[in-house]
């Protein structure tokens, strides 16, 4: 019943977005898109809660900023934006694109999920952007908890050589990340890699390029959950 209700609400939000959230070219459309941003994308919840943290001098993390926050981050020194929600065409993305263009902030859209593992290509692309985007990079998703937490963990591993156990703390309650349920698949990606690293010493990107199999890691997470974190996974 709850799943059916959630599906209906999601369908309603999608219809609302298609009708009101895809245009900011006129004053009327802009007002409608702003209300869509506030209500359907829940921007009103992020007025005072920003989930903003400086992971390192080269990477900052946050939830979805509004235009005023992009201006603040630019003044404070952010030099580029990495959006993990992907290109959307909806209100949050239109306002973000407009703000970044106005502020001269280079921006990359990379589509990641909080509940599914990234593909091999996505992980390699993320590593490429880490190396090439002007720093500090402001990385964000919607809530700044799950996708952003994984990206921050990978930044520490790839760009600063931090151990997996330390990097994995970027996925924690502190950032409103839940390590169980569907979003726990992101924790398991790091857990699975740590086991492979312990066996052979393989680096993360070498493992991704040669051995990473999202289907196998997902099946391993199902075994981890079913066996109460015990047994072979």
Residue pairs with C-beta under 8 A, 6 or more apart in sequence:
13 40
16 36
16 40
17 36
17 40
17 90
17 91
20 32
20 33
20 35
20 36
20 91
21 32
21 33
21 36
21 37
21 40
21 41
21 90
21 91
21 94
22 33
22 89
22 90
22 91
22 94
23 29
23 30
23 32
23 33
23 94
24 30
24 33
24 91
24 94
24 95
24 98
33 91
33 94
33 95
34 91
34 95
36 90
36 91
37 43
37 66
37 91
37 92
37 95
38 44
40 91
41 64
41 90
41 91
41 92
41 142
42 142
43 64
43 66
43 92
46 63
46 64
46 65
46 66
49 63
50 62
50 63
50 65
50 69
50 144
51 61
51 62
51 63
51 143
51 144
51 145
51 148
51 175
51 176
52 60
52 61
52 62
52 63
52 144
53 60
53 61
53 62
53 175
54 60
54 136
55 61
55 152
55 155
55 156
55 170
56 155
56 156
56 159
56 160
57 135
57 136
58 135
58 136
58 137
58 155
58 159
59 130
59 135
59 136
59 137
59 139
59 152
59 155
59 159
60 73
60 78
60 136
60 137
60 138
60 139
61 138
61 139
61 140
61 144
61 148
61 149
61 151
61 152
61 170
61 175
62 69
62 73
62 138
62 139
62 140
62 144
62 148
63 140
63 141
63 142
63 143
63 144
63 145
63 148
64 85
64 92
64 96
64 140
64 141
64 142
64 143
64 144
65 73
65 96
65 99
65 138
65 140
66 95
67 95
67 96
67 98
67 99
70 81
70 96
70 99
70 100
70 103
70 105
71 99
71 103
73 138
74 103
74 104
74 105
77 136
78 105
78 136
78 137
78 138
79 105
79 106
79 133
79 134
79 135
79 136
79 137
80 105
80 106
80 107
80 108
80 133
80 134
80 135
80 137
80 138
81 96
81 100
81 105
81 106
81 107
81 108
81 137
81 138
81 139
81 140
82 107
82 108
82 110
82 129
82 133
82 137
82 138
82 139
82 140
82 151
83 93
83 96
83 107
83 108
83 109
83 110
83 140
83 141
84 110
84 111
84 112
84 139
84 140
84 141
84 147
84 148
84 151
85 92
85 93
85 109
85 111
85 112
85 140
85 141
85 142
85 147
86 109
86 110
86 111
86 112
87 93
87 109
87 111
92 142
93 109
96 107
97 107
99 105
100 106
100 107
106 133
106 134
108 129
108 133
110 122
110 125
110 126
110 129
111 122
112 118
112 122
112 126
112 141
112 147
112 150
112 151
113 147
114 141
114 145
114 146
114 147
114 182
114 183
114 186
115 146
115 182
115 183
115 185
116 185
116 214
116 218
117 185
117 186
117 189
117 214
117 217
117 218
118 126
118 150
118 214
119 214
120 208
120 209
120 212
120 214
123 154
123 208
123 212
124 205
124 208
124 209
126 151
126 154
127 154
127 158
127 205
129 137
130 137
130 154
130 155
130 158
130 159
131 159
139 148
139 151
139 152
139 155
140 148
141 147
141 148
143 176
144 175
144 176
145 175
145 176
145 177
145 183
146 171
146 177
146 183
146 186
147 186
148 175
149 170
149 171
149 172
149 175
149 177
149 186
150 170
150 171
150 186
150 189
150 190
152 167
152 170
153 167
153 168
153 169
153 170
153 171
153 190
154 167
154 204
156 162
156 166
156 167
156 170
157 163
157 164
157 167
157 204
158 204
158 205
164 190
164 193
164 194
164 197
165 194
167 190
168 187
168 190
168 191
171 177
171 179
171 186
171 187
171 190
172 179
177 183
177 186
178 184
179 187
180 225
184 221
184 225
185 217
185 218
185 221
188 217
188 220
188 221
188 224
189 217
191 224
192 217
192 220
192 221
193 204
193 207
196 202
196 207
196 211
197 203
197 204
197 207
202 211
220 233
221 233
223 231
223 232
223 233
224 233
227 233
